[in-house]
Amino acid sequence: MIKVFLPELGDRIDKATVSYWFSKEGDKVNEKEDLVELTTDKATFNLPSPAKGILSEILVHEGDEVNVGDILGIIE
């Protein structure tokens, strides 16, 4: 089980909003492919998958705000 975390963002940014998931629960994902799009007050960026596997659970949904270190989803 691999937990997908919101990483450190720098420039004293400590939260982001989930804009879009590129995959649905149950989808196969590949390491380093775009997994989720996030928006801060300064930028929009894509977070790549940290591993190859199945996106088994999405814990934070589109439109939700997350803090650095929060778990966004789980890859099995």
C-alpha positions as CSV (number, residue, x, y, z in Angstrom):
1,M,0.0,0.0,0.0
2,I,1.4,3.4,-1.1
3,K,-0.1,6.6,0.4
4,V,-0.2,9.6,-1.9
5,F,0.7,12.7,0.2
6,L,0.6,16.4,-0.6
7,P,4.3,17.3,-0.6
8,E,6.0,20.4,0.7
9,L,5.2,23.2,-1.7
10,G,7.8,25.9,-0.7
11,D,7.3,29.6,-0.5
12,R,5.4,29.2,2.7
13,I,2.5,27.6,0.9
14,D,0.9,25.1,3.3
15,K,-2.4,24.1,1.5
16,A,-3.8,23.4,-1.9
17,T,-7.2,22.6,-3.5
18,V,-7.8,19.4,-5.5
19,S,-8.8,20.5,-9.0
20,Y,-9.0,17.2,-10.9
21,W,-8.2,13.5,-10.5
22,F,-6.8,12.1,-13.8
23,S,-7.8,8.5,-12.6
24,K,-10.8,7.0,-10.9
25,E,-10.8,4.5,-8.0
26,G,-10.0,1.1,-9.4
27,D,-7.9,2.5,-12.3
28,K,-4.4,1.3,-13.1
29,V,-1.8,4.0,-12.7
30,N,1.9,4.1,-13.7
31,E,4.7,5.7,-11.7
32,K,5.4,9.3,-12.6
33,E,2.2,9.7,-14.7
34,D,-0.1,12.6,-13.7
35,L,-2.4,11.5,-10.9
36,V,-4.1,14.7,-9.6
37,E,-4.1,18.4,-10.4
38,L,-3.8,20.8,-7.5
39,T,-4.2,24.6,-7.2
40,T,-2.7,27.0,-4.7
41,D,-3.1,30.7,-4.6
42,K,0.1,31.0,-6.7
43,A,0.0,28.1,-9.2
44,T,-1.7,25.1,-10.6
45,F,0.4,21.9,-10.8
46,N,0.1,18.1,-11.4
47,L,1.2,15.6,-8.8
48,P,2.6,12.4,-10.4
49,S,1.9,9.0,-9.1
50,P,4.6,7.8,-6.7
51,A,4.2,4.2,-7.8
52,K,2.7,1.8,-10.3
53,G,-0.5,0.0,-9.1
54,I,-4.2,0.4,-8.7
55,L,-5.7,3.6,-7.3
56,S,-7.7,1.9,-4.7
57,E,-9.0,4.9,-2.7
58,I,-9.4,8.6,-3.2
59,L,-9.6,10.3,0.2
60,V,-9.8,13.9,-1.0
61,H,-12.2,14.9,-3.7
62,E,-12.3,17.6,-6.3
63,G,-12.9,21.0,-4.7
64,D,-11.6,19.9,-1.3
65,E,-8.7,21.7,0.4
66,V,-5.8,19.8,1.8
67,N,-2.8,20.6,3.9
68,V,0.9,19.7,3.2
69,G,1.3,16.1,4.5
70,D,-2.3,15.1,4.1
71,I,-3.0,11.8,2.4
72,L,-4.8,12.3,-1.0
73,G,-5.3,8.7,-2.0
74,I,-4.0,5.1,-1.7
75,I,-2.3,3.0,-4.4
76,E,-2.3,-0.8,-4.0
